[in-house]
Amino acid sequence: MSEFIIEPIMSIISECAERQICLNQDVCAVFTIDEEEGMIKELGDLPVDVIAIFDTHGHDFFVSMIREENLHEHFSKKNPAESLQQAIDIKINNKKEQHNNVSYISGTSYRKYIKNKITESDIRGSGSTLSFAKIYRNTITKKVKIITEWLGDSPIFIFINNELVFQSEIHHASNESEVMLLLEKGIIERIETSQNGFRILSEDTISRSPGKYVVFTSGEMLAITRSLGHARITSIELQKHIIECTTDDEVKVVIFSDGVGDMLNLDIDLEKIKNYSSEEIVDFAEKRWKKVWNYGSTKTSFPSNGYDDCSCAIWCQKKF
């Protein structure tokens, strides 16, 4: 009797999902790029897979500009953050000039007229986190290289053969090394403790956990220490980490906005990140935003204008 050895089939999955449950300001993207600035293609190289999350904040013009940009073009550059920032700088100046040249017409909506204007305060108060991964694969060498880069507080997780091998550092006011960096650059005045903030303790219980904010010399107060936008008052220097494996390994790269991250307790939720699809992750986060929680000896829930948008992007190499 003959025996047949069936080799497992390796499948590649790129996916993303969004739940715009408050301000409609999250952007997620998955795509491929054929050529990259400075890259010398070798025999067996496949197109580069890219997954990315933008968590924008401030005036609506910022998220609109991100959605208008050609992400394939920017992520083909060596520094996508700087490429995007340069394009945004130009667009902001153009939009500001256009709106400033429009005079108010008597009898029309003054509120709409004011809302369409872009002020210096709007510019300094608007920005976006950026977290992304580029995945390089070669069918001949069977090598896989995952390059992750990020600024802000949208976390990145990488699992290889079901083991967590990487979790990105968060760029925010509670990160002492980030605060020291900004102090050395002379662009912040102080750190302030927020009166608000919470922490997930269990599936049904939350507790108060005050956050921190960076107060910049320009007067802006932000929770994050690196971001696109904000008239470049923050650092847009991407932090980078590289993971290498093979085309025979099972791999999962997960990126999500802090609207998801705020609803997680990794002590109890890591398995969900490892096993859930992007749609399941954002659905899970949305349900937590909208549920009733145990809070000390009372019950509490978040007001609908206190929810945060949820987005998630995933790249998987799985055996079937």
N, C-alpha and C positions, 0 to 999 in steps of 0.2 A: 504494500500500500504506500503510495507516494505521499510525502509531507510537503506542504506548501507554506513558505514563510511570507506572511503578508506585511510588507513595510507600511508603517503608519504614514498617512498623508499629512503634510504640514500645510496649514491654511493661514493666510494672512488676513487680519481683520482690522480696518481703520474705521472708527465710528465716533460720533459726537452727539450730544443731546443738550437741550436748553430748557429751562423752566423760567420764563420771564414773569415772576410772580409779584414784582414790585415796580421797579423803575425801567425795565426793559433795557438794561445796560450791559448785559453779558454778551460776549461774542466767542463762539468756538468754531474751529475750522480743522478739517483734515483734507490733505491733498498731496500730490507728488510733484517733485521738480526733477527735470532731466539734466540740467546743468547748474553748477554752482560756481560762484566767483572763485577763481584760483584752483579749482578742482581738476585733477588730471584723471580721466576715466581709464580704468583698466578692464581687461577682458573679463567678463563675468559680472561686472558691476550692474546692479539693477537701479532703476529710478529711486531717488531718495524720498522716503515717506516722511511727511511732516504732520504733527498734531500740535495745536496751539489753543491757548485760552487767553482771552483779554477780559479783564474785569474793570470796566470803566466807571468813573464817578465824576460828579460835578455836572456842568452844563451839558445839555443834550448834543451840542455840536460835536463833542469829542467822540461819542460812540458813532455818530453819523459818519464822521470822517474815517474812522477805522473800517466801517462797513463798506465805504466807497473805495478803499485802497485795493490795489492789485497785490494780494498777499504772495502769490507765486513770485512776483518780481522782487519783493522785499526779502523773502526768505531764500532767494537765490544769492543774496549778498552775504559777505563774511559777517557783517554785523546788522542783523535785521532790525534791532532796536534803534540804532542810529539812522538807518535808512528810513524807517517809519517816522522817526522824530523830525527829520529834515523835511519830509513831505508834509507832515502835519504843521510844522512851523510856517511853511509857505501858505498852506490852506487857511490857517488862522489869520494870518496877516491880510490875505485877500478877502476873507469873509468880514473881518473887522472893517476894512476900508469900504467894502460895498455897503455895509449897514450904516456906517457913519455918514455916507453920502446920501442916505435916504432921509428926507425931511418928513416930519409929522404932518399929515394932512387932516385938517379940521373936519370933524364929523366921523372919522374912522376910529377904530378901537385903539385907544392909547395903550392899553395893557398889552395888546399884541405887538404894537410898535416897540415898546420897551423890551418885551421878551425877545424880540428878534435882534436887538442890539447886543453886541459882544463887548463887554467891559474888561478892563485889566484884571478886575477881581474875578471875572468868569474864567479868564485865561489861566490865572495863577491857581485857581481852585479846581481845575479840571484836569483829569489824567486817566491813566489806565495801567494796571499791572499787566505783565506779559510773562507767560511761561510756555515753553515749547520744547519739543523733542524732534530731532532729526534721526532717522534710522537708515543706516547704510548696510546693504547686503551684497555679498558676492557669491554667485552660484558655483564658482570654481574653487575658491579658497574655503568656502563655507563659513566665512567670517561675518559676524554681525557687529556693527559699532553703533551704539546709541549715544548721541550727544544731546544732553539736556542743558538748557540755558534759561535763566529767569531773572526777573526783577519784580519785587513785590511779594504778596502773600498768597498766591495761588499755588498750592503744593503739587509736587511731582513725586510719584511712587513708581518704583520699578521692581517687579517680581521676576525671578528666573527660576524655573523648575519649582514653582510654588513657594519660593523663599524670598522674603523681602530683602533686597540687596542695596536699595538706595531710597532715601527720603530727603527731599530738598530742604535747605535752611530757609527760614522765613525772614524776609526783610521788613521788620516792623519795630515799633518803639520799645518793645520789650526785649529786643535782641541787643545786648550790651555792646557787642563788637560793632554793630551797625551804628549805634548811637555815638560811640567813640570816633568812628570814621567821620561822621558829620560834624562832630565837635572839632576835630582836627582840621576840617576844611573851613570851619568858621561860618557855616551856613545855618546853624540852629542856635537858639537861645537857651532852651530848657526842655525838660520833659514834664508833662503834666499827667496826673492820674485822672481817668474818666470816672464819672459818677455812675456810669452804666457799664454793662458787661455781664456775661453769664458763662457758665460752663456746664456741659452735659455730664451728668454723673452716671446715669443709667438709662435704660430704655424709656423710663417714665419720670425721671427726676432731674431737675437742674438746680444750680446754686448761683448765687451772685459771685462774680469774679471780675472786679474792676480792671479795665484795660488801661493802656497808656497812649499818649499822643506826643508827637514831636512838634514843638513850636519853632518854626523857621524864623530867621531874621526878617524875612519879608512879611511876617504876620500870619502866614498860613499855618493851620494846625492839621496834621495828618497822622493817621495811624501807621502808615507805611513809610519806609525810608528810601525806597527806590521806586521809580515810576516813570512811565512816559508822561509827557505833558508838564503841567504846573510851571510853564515858562522856564523849564529846565532848572528849577530851584533844587530838585532832588537829583540824586545820582541816577544816570541811566546806564551805568556800567553793569553789564550782564554777569551773573555768576554762572560758572560752567562746571559740568561734571560729565565724565565719559565712562560708559560701561561697555565691556566687550564680551561677546559670547559667540555661539555658533548657530548655524541654521538648523541644527538638531535639537537645540534647547527650546523649551517652552518659555515664552517671554510675554509679559504684560506690562505696558507702560500706561500709567493713569495720571491725568492732570485734571484738576477741578478748581473752580473759583472758591473764594472763601465763604460764599453762600452755602456751599456744601460742607466745607471744612468746619465752619462754626457749628454745624449740626452733628459733628462726629466726636466720639471718644474712642481713640485708637485702641484702648485696652479691651473694648468690647466690639469695635466695628471694623477692625483690620480685615477680618475674613470677608466682610461685605465688599470692601475695596478690591480684594483679591479675586472675588468670584462674580461680582455683579457686572452687568453690561452698563454702558453709559446711561441708557434710558432708565435702568433700574436704580442707579445711583442718584440721579437727579429726582426721580420719583420718591425715593426714600427720604431725601433731604427735604423736599417740599412737604411731605406729610409730617415731618418733625417740626417744621416751621409752623404748621397750622394746627398742631395738636394741643391738648390741655396737659399741663405739666404739674407734677408735685413740686412745690417750692416751699421748703421748710414745712410748716404745719398747714399751709394753705395750697390752693390751686391757682395756677396762673396760665396765661397764654399770651402770645405776641400779638400786638395790634397789626392789622393788615398792612398799614403803612410802615411797619417795622420789620417786615420780611426782607430777605435779601434774594436777589435772583440767583439761580443755580445753573451751573453749566459743567459739563464733563466731556473730555476727549480721551479716547483709548486707542492704543495700538497693541495688537496681539499677534503672536506667532504660536499657533496651537496645533497639537496633534489630533487627528481624527481617524 
